[in-house]
Amino acid sequence: MTPPVTTSAPITPLTPTLQRVAQHLANGLTAQEIATQTGLSPVTVRLYIHDIRESLHCPPRCKPPVIVHRLFAVQQVAPPTADQPAPQLNPEQLLLLRAVAEHSGARDIAVAAKLAPADLRAALDQLLADTGAQDTTHLVILAHGWNLLTAKPTRSGASQ
């Protein structure tokens, strides 16, 4: 059994500065890209991301897709809008999508997605190709735009 990625404790609302950095993360930017766009030092951006992670009760080393998912889930940043219709994903792909959004380690993702660890890379590559996502953070952003990662999906039959 893998431990949960986040706790159910109430989140600490983000300060306006952290919210601006969080929105850049939710737009798919890396820490370095945020530093370049905002004029902040990379060290400062990394510290802000650390503070965001703590405010959201995410584990210390969780990856950007997990942070971005949590930001959308707790409504700390503006939700993305889909510029294309959602692809038709099968139940296994939807399970993998949720695993990527909630877990950071490859083994934890594979277990949550009910995949053999050796099969994870191929399944993830196929999911990225099927969704047109550039990477896993972009995948999570797209999935939120398509309402595929909400607690109660707004689309019925998304896996058909």
C-alpha positions in Angstrom: 0.0 0.0 0.0 1.5 3.3 -1.0 1.1 6.3 1.3 -1.1 9.2 0.2 0.7 12.0 -1.5 -1.1 14.8 0.4 -2.9 15.0 3.7 -6.5 15.9 4.2 -5.5 18.8 6.5 -6.8 22.2 5.4 -4.4 24.0 3.1 -2.9 27.3 4.0 -4.1 30.0 1.5 -1.3 31.2 -0.7 -0.1 34.8 -0.4 -0.5 36.9 -3.5 3.2 36.4 -4.4 3.0 32.6 -4.0 -0.2 32.7 -6.0 1.5 34.4 -8.9 4.3 31.8 -8.9 1.7 29.0 -8.5 -0.2 30.3 -11.6 3.1 30.1 -13.6 3.5 26.5 -12.4 -0.1 25.8 -13.4 0.7 27.3 -16.9 3.4 24.6 -17.2 6.5 26.7 -16.6 9.6 25.3 -14.9 11.3 27.1 -12.0 13.9 28.5 -14.4 11.3 29.7 -16.9 9.4 31.4 -14.0 12.6 33.1 -12.9 13.3 34.4 -16.4 9.7 35.7 -16.9 9.4 37.3 -13.5 12.9 38.6 -13.0 13.2 36.7 -9.7 16.3 34.7 -9.0 16.1 30.9 -9.6 16.9 30.4 -5.9 13.9 32.7 -4.9 11.6 30.8 -7.2 12.7 27.5 -5.8 12.0 28.8 -2.3 8.6 30.0 -3.3 7.8 26.6 -4.8 8.9 25.0 -1.5 6.5 27.3 0.3 3.7 26.4 -2.1 4.4 22.7 -1.6 4.2 23.2 2.2 1.0 25.2 2.0 -0.6 22.4 0.0 0.7 19.7 2.3 2.6 18.0 -0.5 5.6 15.8 0.3 9.0 17.6 0.2 10.1 16.0 -3.0 6.9 15.7 -4.9 7.1 16.5 -8.6 5.5 19.4 -10.5 2.6 17.4 -11.9 1.5 16.6 -8.3 1.9 20.2 -7.2 -0.1 21.4 -10.2 -2.8 18.9 -9.7 -3.2 19.9 -6.1 -3.2 23.6 -7.0 -6.2 23.0 -9.3 -7.9 20.6 -6.9 -7.9 23.1 -4.1 -8.7 26.0 -6.4 -5.6 28.0 -5.6 -5.1 28.9 -9.2 -7.4 29.6 -12.2 -8.5 26.4 -13.9 -7.3 25.8 -17.4 -9.6 26.0 -20.3 -9.5 23.2 -22.9 -8.6 24.4 -26.4 -9.3 21.0 -27.9 -11.8 18.3 -27.1 -10.8 15.6 -24.6 -9.4 12.4 -26.2 -11.2 9.1 -25.7 -9.1 7.4 -23.0 -9.7 3.9 -21.8 -10.1 3.0 -18.1 -6.4 2.0 -17.8 -5.3 5.3 -19.2 -7.6 7.2 -16.9 -6.1 5.3 -13.9 -2.6 6.1 -15.1 -3.5 9.7 -15.6 -4.8 10.0 -12.0 -1.7 8.1 -10.7 0.6 10.6 -12.5 -1.3 13.5 -10.9 -1.2 12.0 -7.4 2.2 10.3 -7.1 5.8 11.3 -7.8 7.8 8.1 -7.7 7.8 5.8 -10.7 7.1 2.8 -8.6 4.2 4.5 -6.8 2.8 5.6 -10.1 3.0 2.1 -11.5 1.4 0.6 -8.3 -1.4 3.1 -8.4 -2.0 2.6 -12.1 -2.0 -1.2 -11.6 1.0 -1.6 -14.0 4.2 -3.5 -13.7 7.0 -1.0 -13.2 8.7 -2.3 -16.4 5.5 -1.3 -18.4 5.2 2.2 -16.9 7.3 4.1 -19.5 5.6 2.6 -22.5 2.1 3.2 -21.0 3.0 6.7 -20.1 4.5 7.4 -23.5 1.3 6.2 -25.2 -0.8 8.3 -22.9 1.3 11.4 -23.7 1.0 10.7 -27.4 -2.8 10.1 -27.2 -3.4 13.3 -25.4 -0.8 15.5 -27.3 0.9 16.4 -24.0 4.5 17.5 -24.0 5.3 16.0 -20.6 3.5 14.9 -17.4 2.9 18.4 -16.1 1.3 19.4 -19.4 -0.7 16.2 -19.2 -2.1 17.1 -15.8 -2.9 20.7 -17.0 -4.8 19.3 -20.1 -6.6 16.7 -18.0 -7.9 19.5 -15.6 -9.1 21.5 -18.6 -11.0 18.4 -19.8 -12.4 17.8 -16.3 -10.8 14.3 -16.2 -9.2 14.8 -12.8 -12.1 16.3 -10.9 -13.6 14.4 -7.9 -16.8 13.9 -9.8 -16.1 14.0 -13.6 -18.4 16.2 -15.5 -18.2 14.1 -18.6 -19.9 10.7 -18.5 -18.4 8.1 -20.7 -15.0 9.7 -20.9 -13.4 6.3 -21.2 -15.5 5.1 -24.1 
